[in-house]
Amino acid sequence: MLAFIFTDLAFFLAHPLGWLAIGFTLWMLVDAVRRAEWIWVAFIILFPLLNAVLYYFMVHRAAPSSPARGFELPGEHKRERIAELAKQIHLLDKAHHHLELADIQFQRGKFKLAEESYLRALEREPQDVDARAHYGQCLLRLNRAAEARPYLEAVCFENPKHDYGHSLMALAEARTALGDADGAVAAWEQVVSQHSHARARVQLAELLAAKGQPERARQLAEEVVAEDKHAPQYQRKQEQPWVARARKLMK
């Protein structure tokens, strides 16, 4: 078996495409380790190239795009829908069409395009709560927390449960980015009391640990890790970054 492996490796190293195959396999192996996909790690080690290709299509590409990972708005996006919305906007120019297009661009990680569409939606419907909340979240992803905070605070004042707690979580992150740790903790505590988002509990735990409350911080981290073991596969993939941070906190 060892002779076969080394012979096969020597064959790959003798060809330029072989180096590309090895690099691709290592890329997928590292990605699987980072996502804690241990079964895939074992498969890639045992049968490298074949399982690296399978992993790429079944796990890597299926995961949320990196800019918005752990920060998703409700709904799905499709290229066909983008084309449909462009036609509807050209013909009707309705606020809800601009808002839907903005949400799709947000989900794709195209935050500058999303910002443009959110502004068009707000020009047509300035009081639309979804447009204001999602625009605030978009500004936050563009590292403009000071601009995002007023939009998010106004929405959360009207409805703290808006978007199943996503708006309140964005407000907490904006306050953290602006150095308002106490305000962020208050917002995170409100989210945790109403929802079970790993994103909320992990960031609350990190703030509490920094404020000298390690017991509560560890408790929150342990809850996230324990619940991840029994969560559906799609949820585990979505919350993997937060679970990894929870494990780091526990150490």
C-alpha positions as CSV (number, residue, x, y, z in Angstrom):
1,M,0.0,0.0,0.0
2,L,2.8,2.4,0.9
3,A,4.6,1.6,-2.3
4,F,1.5,2.4,-4.3
5,I,0.9,5.7,-2.5
6,F,4.5,6.9,-3.1
7,T,4.5,5.7,-6.7
8,D,1.2,7.6,-7.3
9,L,2.6,10.7,-5.6
10,A,5.8,10.5,-7.7
11,F,3.6,10.4,-10.8
12,F,1.7,13.6,-9.8
13,L,4.9,15.4,-8.9
14,A,6.3,14.7,-12.3
15,H,3.5,16.7,-14.0
16,P,2.5,20.4,-13.7
17,L,-1.2,19.4,-13.4
18,G,-0.3,17.1,-10.6
19,W,0.9,20.1,-8.5
20,L,-2.5,21.8,-9.2
21,A,-4.3,18.6,-8.1
22,I,-2.2,18.4,-4.9
23,G,-2.8,22.1,-4.1
24,F,-6.5,21.8,-4.7
25,T,-6.7,18.7,-2.4
26,L,-4.8,20.5,0.4
27,W,-7.1,23.5,0.0
28,M,-10.2,21.4,0.5
29,L,-8.5,19.5,3.4
30,V,-7.7,22.7,5.2
31,D,-11.3,24.0,4.5
32,A,-12.8,20.8,5.9
33,V,-10.7,21.1,9.1
34,R,-11.7,24.7,9.5
35,R,-15.4,23.7,9.2
36,A,-14.9,20.8,11.6
37,E,-16.1,18.4,8.9
38,W,-14.1,15.5,10.4
39,I,-15.7,12.7,8.3
40,W,-14.8,14.6,5.1
41,V,-11.2,15.1,6.5
42,A,-10.9,11.4,6.9
43,F,-12.3,10.7,3.4
44,I,-10.0,13.3,1.8
45,I,-6.9,11.8,3.5
46,L,-7.9,8.2,2.5
47,F,-8.9,9.0,-1.1
48,P,-7.5,12.5,-1.8
49,L,-8.4,13.8,-5.2
50,L,-11.8,12.1,-5.7
51,N,-13.1,13.2,-2.3
52,A,-11.6,16.7,-2.6
53,V,-13.7,17.2,-5.7
54,L,-16.8,15.8,-4.0
55,Y,-16.2,18.0,-1.0
56,Y,-15.9,21.1,-3.2
57,F,-19.3,20.6,-4.8
58,M,-21.2,19.1,-1.8
59,V,-19.9,21.2,1.1
60,H,-17.6,24.1,0.1
61,R,-19.9,25.6,-2.7
62,A,-23.0,24.9,-0.7
63,A,-21.8,27.0,2.3
64,P,-22.9,30.6,2.6
65,S,-20.6,33.1,0.8
66,S,-17.8,34.3,3.1
67,P,-18.6,38.0,3.3
68,A,-22.0,37.4,4.9
69,R,-21.4,34.1,6.6
70,G,-23.2,34.1,9.9
71,F,-25.1,37.2,9.0
72,E,-27.9,36.1,6.7
73,L,-31.2,37.8,5.9
74,P,-34.2,35.6,5.5
75,G,-34.8,34.1,2.0
76,E,-33.1,32.6,-1.0
77,H,-31.4,34.1,-4.0
78,K,-31.3,33.1,-7.6
79,R,-29.7,34.6,-10.7
80,E,-33.0,34.2,-12.5
81,R,-34.8,36.2,-9.9
82,I,-32.2,39.1,-10.3
83,A,-33.1,39.2,-14.0
84,E,-36.8,39.2,-13.3
85,L,-36.4,42.0,-10.7
86,A,-34.4,44.1,-13.2
87,K,-37.3,43.9,-15.7
88,Q,-39.9,44.7,-13.0
89,I,-37.9,47.7,-11.8
90,H,-37.6,48.9,-15.4
91,L,-41.3,48.7,-15.9
92,L,-42.8,49.5,-12.5
93,D,-40.0,51.0,-10.3
94,K,-41.7,49.8,-7.0
95,A,-40.0,50.1,-3.7
96,H,-40.5,46.4,-2.8
97,H,-38.7,45.3,-6.0
98,H,-35.6,47.4,-5.1
99,L,-35.7,46.0,-1.6
100,E,-35.9,42.4,-2.8
101,L,-33.0,43.0,-5.2
102,A,-31.0,44.7,-2.4
103,D,-31.6,41.6,-0.1
104,I,-30.3,39.3,-2.8
105,Q,-27.2,41.4,-3.3
106,F,-26.7,41.4,0.4
107,Q,-26.9,37.6,0.5
108,R,-24.3,37.4,-2.3
109,G,-21.9,39.6,-0.4
110,K,-22.3,42.4,-2.9
111,F,-22.7,45.1,-0.3
112,K,-22.1,48.2,-2.4
113,L,-24.7,47.0,-4.9
114,A,-27.0,46.2,-2.1
115,E,-26.5,49.7,-0.6
116,E,-27.6,51.3,-3.9
117,S,-30.8,49.3,-4.1
118,Y,-31.6,49.9,-0.4
119,L,-31.3,53.6,-1.0
120,R,-33.6,53.4,-4.0
121,A,-36.2,51.5,-1.9
122,L,-36.0,54.1,0.9
123,E,-36.4,57.0,-1.6
124,R,-39.7,55.4,-2.6
125,E,-40.8,54.2,0.9
126,P,-38.8,56.0,3.6
127,Q,-40.7,54.4,6.5
128,D,-40.4,50.8,5.3
129,V,-39.1,49.0,8.4
130,D,-37.5,46.1,6.4
131,A,-35.7,48.6,4.1
132,R,-34.4,50.6,7.1
133,A,-33.3,47.6,9.1
134,H,-31.6,45.8,6.1
135,Y,-29.9,49.1,5.0
136,G,-28.5,49.4,8.5
137,Q,-27.1,45.9,8.4
138,C,-25.6,46.6,5.0
139,L,-23.8,49.7,6.3
140,L,-22.5,47.6,9.2
141,R,-21.0,45.1,6.7
142,L,-19.4,48.1,4.9
143,N,-17.6,49.0,8.2
144,R,-19.8,52.1,8.6
145,A,-21.2,51.3,12.1
146,A,-21.7,55.0,13.0
147,E,-24.1,55.4,10.0
148,A,-25.8,52.0,10.7
149,R,-26.5,52.6,14.3
150,P,-29.4,55.2,14.0
151,Y,-31.3,53.0,11.5
152,L,-30.9,49.9,13.6
153,E,-31.8,51.6,16.9
154,A,-35.0,53.1,15.4
155,V,-36.1,49.8,14.0
156,C,-35.4,47.9,17.3
157,F,-37.2,50.6,19.3
158,E,-40.3,50.0,17.2
159,N,-40.0,46.2,17.2
160,P,-37.2,44.5,19.2
161,K,-38.1,41.1,17.6
162,H,-37.8,42.4,14.0
163,D,-36.4,39.8,11.5
164,Y,-36.3,37.1,14.3
165,G,-33.7,39.1,16.3
166,H,-31.4,39.8,13.3
167,S,-31.9,43.5,13.5
168,L,-31.2,43.5,17.2
169,M,-28.0,41.4,16.7
170,A,-26.8,43.9,14.1
171,L,-27.4,46.7,16.6
172,A,-25.3,44.9,19.2
173,E,-22.5,44.5,16.6
174,A,-22.7,48.2,15.7
175,R,-22.4,49.2,19.3
176,T,-19.5,46.8,19.8
177,A,-17.7,48.3,16.7
178,L,-18.2,51.8,18.2
179,G,-16.8,50.8,21.6
180,D,-20.1,50.8,23.4
181,A,-19.6,47.5,25.2
182,D,-22.3,48.0,27.8
183,G,-24.9,48.9,25.2
184,A,-23.8,45.9,23.2
185,V,-24.2,43.6,26.2
186,A,-27.7,44.9,26.9
187,A,-28.7,44.2,23.3
188,W,-27.2,40.7,23.3
189,E,-28.9,39.9,26.6
190,Q,-32.2,40.9,25.0
191,V,-31.6,38.7,22.0
192,V,-30.5,35.7,24.1
193,S,-33.7,36.0,26.2
194,Q,-35.8,35.7,23.1
195,H,-33.9,33.6,20.6
196,S,-31.3,30.8,20.5
197,H,-29.0,32.2,17.9
198,A,-25.4,31.0,18.3
199,R,-24.2,34.3,16.8
200,A,-25.7,36.1,19.8
201,R,-24.6,33.8,22.5
202,V,-21.0,33.6,21.3
203,Q,-20.5,37.4,20.9
204,L,-22.2,38.0,24.3
205,A,-19.9,35.4,25.8
206,E,-16.8,37.1,24.3
207,L,-17.9,40.5,25.8
208,L,-18.6,39.0,29.2
209,A,-15.2,37.3,29.2
210,A,-13.5,40.6,28.4
211,K,-15.5,42.2,31.3
212,G,-14.3,39.6,33.8
213,Q,-17.3,37.3,33.9
214,P,-15.7,34.0,32.7
215,E,-18.3,31.7,34.3
216,R,-21.3,33.1,32.4
217,A,-19.1,33.3,29.2
218,R,-18.2,29.6,29.5
219,Q,-21.8,28.6,30.1
220,L,-23.0,30.3,27.0
221,A,-20.1,28.8,24.9
222,E,-20.9,25.3,26.2
223,E,-24.6,25.7,25.3
224,V,-23.6,26.6,21.7
225,V,-21.3,23.6,21.4
226,A,-23.8,21.2,23.0
227,E,-26.7,22.3,20.8
228,D,-24.6,22.1,17.7
229,K,-24.2,18.3,18.1
230,H,-28.0,17.8,17.7
231,A,-28.7,20.5,15.1
232,P,-29.7,19.8,11.5
233,Q,-26.9,19.6,9.0
234,Y,-27.8,22.8,7.2
235,Q,-27.9,24.7,10.5
236,R,-24.5,23.2,11.5
237,K,-22.9,24.5,8.3
238,Q,-24.5,27.9,8.7
239,E,-23.4,28.3,12.4
240,Q,-19.9,26.6,12.1
241,P,-18.0,29.9,12.4
242,W,-19.8,30.7,15.7
243,V,-19.3,27.1,17.0
244,A,-15.6,27.4,16.3
245,R,-15.4,30.6,18.3
246,A,-17.4,29.0,21.1
247,R,-14.9,26.1,21.3
248,K,-12.0,28.6,21.4
249,L,-13.7,30.4,24.3
250,M,-14.1,27.1,26.2
251,K,-10.4,26.6,26.0
